[in-house]
Amino acid sequence: MIKNKNLLFLVFTFAFCIRGFGQNDKFQYDTSYVESTHEAFAIRLFTSQKYTRLVQNTPDQDRTFVLKPNTGLKMGVGVSYQRLTINVSFPVGFLYPDKQKNWPFNLDLHSHIYAPRIIIDFFGQFYGGYKIKADDLENSDADYLREDMRLSSMGMNMNYLFFGDKISLGAAFNQTAVQKRSAFSPFIGFEIYGGKIKGDSLLLPKSQVPDAANFDKAGYFQAGPNAGLAGSLVFGKGFFLTGTASANLSGGYSKWRNGEEFKKWGVVPTYYLRAFVGYNGKRFSINGNYVYKNLNLVEGEAYDQAINTGNYRVILMYKLYPRDKFKKGFNKINPLSVLFKD
């Protein structure tokens, strides 16, 4: 697990940002561009795949090894109402054909807050069991399996959109609003990530990788500013194409162990991409979206690694409009009602 001080720092920073941004009454959408629909009770059915992969480059061999978690497509259900969104997903056998049975449980937590002018993404990944596909190995017809490998990672990405009153990522991501007109906005922000990887022995296949580039334990912590552009194209009646792209320059350290442990400090570039496409109507919506975070780690000696996190989903949604009595009752028990005020 990540060191307690780093974990607590991320959690308290996340909570502070939610409270601070939620209570800022100046952050409101321009209604000629965005129509809020948080009073609609939205029911969704979706398929999703989340993953966190370790990418190891071996410069001397000009090869790349991708360690993939024991995950596959899942199905899920969820609801959104009065700015509260809850999703639950579960694996389904026919969508999970390559799953290794009886391997450790994986927990992957994503939280996304797309408010007027504000983007906040929080990640918490705790994976057990990784593999390298046979196609990525030389002279091998079997996957390289490491049930003992553990990867834990936490991070947060915060951004301020300069024209965020005119563009809603929530409209694209979970349909809690409707983007009525096309809009674009540059943004700036800050991100922070930390994590750890370990195994019972050297993690990369000894027959494929020199001992000097192998390791049984690694860790990292890095943070820095970012900048990017968000845009949403609206066409037809309810059809949209939305995306963001940002680049980050992070300072921090990486450390590895192969017999002895060493640490390297430095600065590395990373990037973050989001893409959404679909239809968002008064009663019905459908969309596909993909979120991808590249996290290059500080290079040291023969070690050149990246932690790449992704999530792609296809969502079907139907919206209901409750009566005032239900609205008032739910507002009393909604935990977000103390943070967001109309």
C-alpha positions in Angstrom: 0.0 0.0 0.0 1.0 3.6 -0.3 2.6 5.3 2.6 -0.1 6.5 5.1 1.1 10.1 4.9 0.7 10.2 1.1 -2.7 8.5 1.3 -4.0 10.9 3.9 -2.7 13.9 2.0 -4.6 12.8 -1.1 -7.9 12.0 0.8 -7.9 15.3 2.7 -7.0 17.3 -0.4 -9.8 15.6 -2.3 -12.4 16.3 0.4 -11.2 20.0 0.7 -11.6 20.5 -3.1 -15.1 19.0 -3.1 -16.3 21.2 -0.3 -14.6 24.4 -1.5 -15.7 24.1 -5.1 -19.2 22.9 -4.2 -20.0 25.9 -2.0 -18.7 28.5 -4.5 -21.9 30.0 -5.8 -20.0 31.9 -8.5 -19.5 28.6 -10.4 -22.7 28.4 -12.4 -23.3 27.3 -16.0 -24.3 29.7 -18.7 -27.8 28.4 -19.4 -27.6 29.4 -23.1 -24.8 26.7 -23.4 -25.6 24.1 -20.7 -28.9 23.0 -19.2 -28.6 21.3 -15.8 -30.7 18.1 -15.5 -29.7 17.1 -11.9 -33.4 17.0 -11.0 -33.9 14.1 -13.5 -33.7 10.6 -11.9 -31.3 8.9 -14.4 -31.1 5.1 -14.5 -28.2 3.6 -16.5 -27.0 0.2 -17.7 -23.4 0.0 -18.8 -20.4 -2.1 -19.8 -17.0 -1.1 -18.5 -13.4 -2.1 -18.4 -10.9 -0.4 -16.0 -7.3 -1.3 -15.9 -3.9 -0.2 -14.6 -0.9 -1.5 -16.5 2.8 -1.5 -15.9 4.8 -0.8 -19.0 8.5 -1.7 -18.8 10.9 -0.6 -21.6 14.3 -2.2 -22.0 16.4 0.2 -24.0 19.3 -2.1 -24.7 16.9 -4.6 -26.3 14.6 -2.0 -27.8 11.6 -4.0 -26.4 8.6 -3.2 -24.3 6.8 -5.5 -21.8 3.3 -4.8 -20.8 2.1 -6.4 -17.5 -1.7 -6.5 -17.6 -4.1 -7.0 -14.7 -6.5 -9.9 -14.3 -9.5 -7.8 -15.5 -12.0 -7.8 -18.3 -15.3 -6.3 -19.3 -17.9 -5.9 -16.6 -21.6 -5.0 -16.6 -23.1 -2.5 -14.3 -26.1 -0.4 -13.2 -26.2 3.1 -11.7 -28.4 6.1 -10.9 -27.8 9.8 -10.9 -30.1 12.3 -9.0 -29.5 15.7 -7.4 -25.8 15.6 -8.3 -25.3 12.2 -6.6 -24.1 9.4 -8.9 -23.8 5.8 -7.8 -22.5 3.0 -10.1 -22.1 -0.7 -9.3 -20.4 -3.1 -11.7 -19.8 -6.9 -11.6 -17.9 -9.4 -13.8 -19.9 -11.6 -16.2 -18.4 -14.9 -17.3 -18.8 -14.5 -21.1 -17.3 -11.0 -21.0 -14.3 -12.3 -18.9 -13.0 -15.3 -21.0 -9.3 -14.8 -20.1 -9.7 -14.4 -16.3 -7.5 -16.4 -14.1 -9.7 -18.1 -11.5 -8.9 -17.9 -7.8 -6.5 -15.0 -8.3 -6.4 -12.1 -5.8 -9.3 -9.6 -5.8 -8.9 -6.3 -7.7 -10.3 -3.0 -6.5 -10.4 0.0 -8.8 -12.0 3.2 -7.6 -12.6 6.2 -9.9 -14.3 9.4 -8.8 -15.0 12.2 -11.3 -16.4 15.6 -10.5 -17.2 17.7 -13.5 -18.7 20.9 -12.1 -18.8 24.4 -13.7 -15.2 25.5 -14.3 -13.8 22.6 -12.3 -12.6 19.1 -13.2 -11.5 16.7 -10.4 -10.5 13.1 -11.0 -9.5 10.8 -8.2 -8.0 7.3 -8.7 -7.4 4.4 -6.3 -6.2 1.1 -7.8 -5.3 -2.0 -5.9 -4.5 -4.9 -8.1 -3.3 -8.5 -7.4 -2.1 -10.8 -10.2 -0.6 -9.7 -13.5 0.4 -11.3 -16.8 2.3 -10.7 -20.0 0.5 -12.0 -23.1 2.3 -14.7 -25.1 2.1 -12.5 -28.2 4.5 -10.0 -26.5 7.1 -12.7 -25.6 9.7 -14.3 -27.8 9.5 -18.1 -28.5 6.5 -18.6 -26.2 3.0 -19.9 -26.7 1.9 -19.4 -23.1 1.1 -16.2 -21.1 3.7 -15.3 -18.4 1.6 -15.4 -15.2 2.5 -13.6 -11.9 -0.2 -14.3 -9.4 2.0 -12.9 -6.6 2.4 -9.4 -8.2 0.7 -6.6 -6.3 0.3 -3.0 -7.6 -1.3 -0.2 -5.6 -1.6 3.4 -6.9 -3.5 6.5 -5.9 -3.7 9.9 -7.6 -5.7 13.0 -8.2 -6.0 15.4 -11.1 -7.5 18.9 -10.6 -8.2 21.5 -13.3 -9.7 24.9 -13.7 -11.5 25.6 -17.0 -11.3 29.3 -18.0 -14.6 29.1 -19.9 -16.1 26.3 -17.9 -19.4 28.0 -17.5 -20.0 27.2 -21.2 -18.9 23.5 -21.3 -20.0 20.5 -19.2 -18.0 17.3 -19.1 -20.7 16.0 -16.8 -23.1 16.2 -19.8 -20.7 13.9 -21.8 -19.6 11.6 -19.0 -22.8 10.7 -17.1 -25.5 12.9 -18.7 -26.2 15.0 -15.6 -26.5 18.0 -17.9 -27.2 18.7 -21.6 -24.7 20.6 -23.8 -26.9 22.8 -25.9 -24.2 24.6 -28.0 -20.6 23.8 -29.0 -18.0 25.3 -26.7 -14.2 25.1 -26.0 -12.1 26.1 -23.0 -8.4 25.9 -22.2 -7.6 24.8 -18.6 -4.7 24.6 -16.1 -4.3 22.5 -13.1 -2.2 20.2 -10.9 -1.9 16.5 -10.3 -0.3 14.2 -7.8 0.3 10.4 -7.9 2.0 7.7 -5.8 2.2 4.0 -5.7 4.1 0.7 -5.2 4.7 -2.5 -7.1 6.1 -5.7 -5.6 6.4 -9.5 -6.1 7.9 -12.5 -4.4 10.8 -12.6 -6.9 12.1 -10.7 -10.0 8.9 -9.7 -11.8 9.9 -9.8 -15.5 10.6 -13.2 -17.2 14.3 -14.0 -16.7 14.6 -15.7 -20.1 13.5 -12.4 -21.8 15.1 -9.7 -19.7 18.7 -9.1 -18.5 19.0 -9.3 -14.7 20.3 -5.7 -14.7 16.8 -4.5 -15.9 14.7 -6.7 -13.7 13.3 -5.9 -10.3 11.1 -7.4 -7.5 9.9 -4.1 -5.9 9.4 -0.5 -7.2 7.7 2.7 -6.0 7.1 6.2 -7.1 5.7 9.6 -6.1 5.4 12.6 -8.3 3.4 15.8 -8.8 3.3 18.9 -11.0 1.3 21.4 -13.1 -0.7 20.6 -16.2 -2.4 22.5 -19.0 -4.8 21.5 -21.8 -7.9 22.1 -23.9 -11.5 20.9 -23.5 -14.0 21.0 -26.3 -17.6 19.8 -27.1 -19.2 19.8 -30.6 -23.0 19.6 -30.6 -24.8 18.7 -33.8 -28.2 17.5 -34.8 -30.6 17.3 -31.9 -28.7 16.0 -28.9 -25.7 14.4 -30.6 -22.3 15.4 -29.2 -18.6 14.8 -29.5 -16.5 15.9 -26.5 -12.9 15.6 -25.5 -10.0 16.9 -23.5 -6.3 16.6 -23.8 -3.7 17.8 -21.3 0.1 17.6 -20.8 1.8 17.5 -17.4 5.3 18.1 -16.1 5.8 16.1 -12.9 8.7 16.2 -10.5 9.3 13.4 -8.0 11.2 10.1 -7.6 11.1 6.5 -8.6 12.8 3.6 -6.7 13.6 0.0 -7.6 15.0 -3.0 -5.9 17.1 -5.8 -7.5 19.2 -7.1 -4.7 19.9 -3.5 -3.5 17.5 -0.6 -3.6 18.1 2.8 -5.2 16.1 6.0 -5.8 16.2 8.5 -8.6 14.8 12.0 -8.6 13.8 13.8 -11.7 11.2 15.5 -13.9 9.1 13.7 -16.5 6.2 14.6 -18.9 2.9 12.8 -18.8 -0.5 13.2 -20.5 -4.2 12.7 -19.9 -6.9 12.1 -22.6 -10.7 11.9 -22.4 -13.1 11.2 -25.3 -16.9 11.0 -25.3 -19.4 10.5 -28.2 -23.1 9.9 -28.2 -26.7 11.1 -28.0 -28.2 12.9 -24.9 -31.9 13.6 -25.1 -34.7 14.6 -22.7 -35.6 10.9 -21.8 -33.0 8.7 -23.4 -29.2 8.8 -23.9 -26.5 6.5 -25.2 -22.7 7.2 -25.3 -19.3 5.7 -25.4 -16.4 7.2 -23.5 -12.7 6.5 -22.9 -10.5 7.9 -20.2 -6.7 7.3 -20.4 -4.0 8.5 -18.1 -0.3 8.0 -19.0 2.0 8.3 -16.1 5.7 8.0 -17.1 8.0 7.4 -14.2 11.4 8.9 -13.5 14.0 6.9 -15.4 17.0 5.4 -13.6 19.8 3.2 -15.0 18.1 0.4 -17.0 14.7 1.2 -15.6 12.2 3.0 -17.9 8.6 2.5 -16.7 5.1 3.9 -17.0 1.9 3.3 -15.1 -1.0 3.6 -17.5 -4.6 3.8 -16.3 -7.7 3.5 -18.5 -11.4 3.1 -18.4 -13.8 2.7 -21.3 -17.6 2.4 -21.1 -20.7 2.1 -23.2 -23.8 3.5 -21.4 -27.6 3.3 -22.0 -29.6 5.7 -19.9 -33.3 6.5 -19.2 -34.4 9.6 -17.3 -37.4 10.0 -15.0 -38.7 13.2 -13.5 -40.0 12.7 -9.9 -42.6 14.8 -8.3 -41.8 17.6 -5.7 -42.6 15.3 -2.7 -39.9 12.8 -3.7 -37.4 15.7 -4.5 -37.8 17.2 -1.1 -37.5 13.8 0.7 -34.4 12.8 -1.2 -32.7 16.1 -0.7 -32.9 15.6 3.1 -30.8 12.4 2.8 -28.6 13.3 -0.1 -25.0 13.7 1.3 -24.2 16.2 -1.4 -27.0 18.6 -0.5 -24.7 20.2 2.1 -22.1 20.9 -0.5 -24.1 22.1 -3.5 -26.8 24.8 -3.2 -28.9 26.1 -6.1 
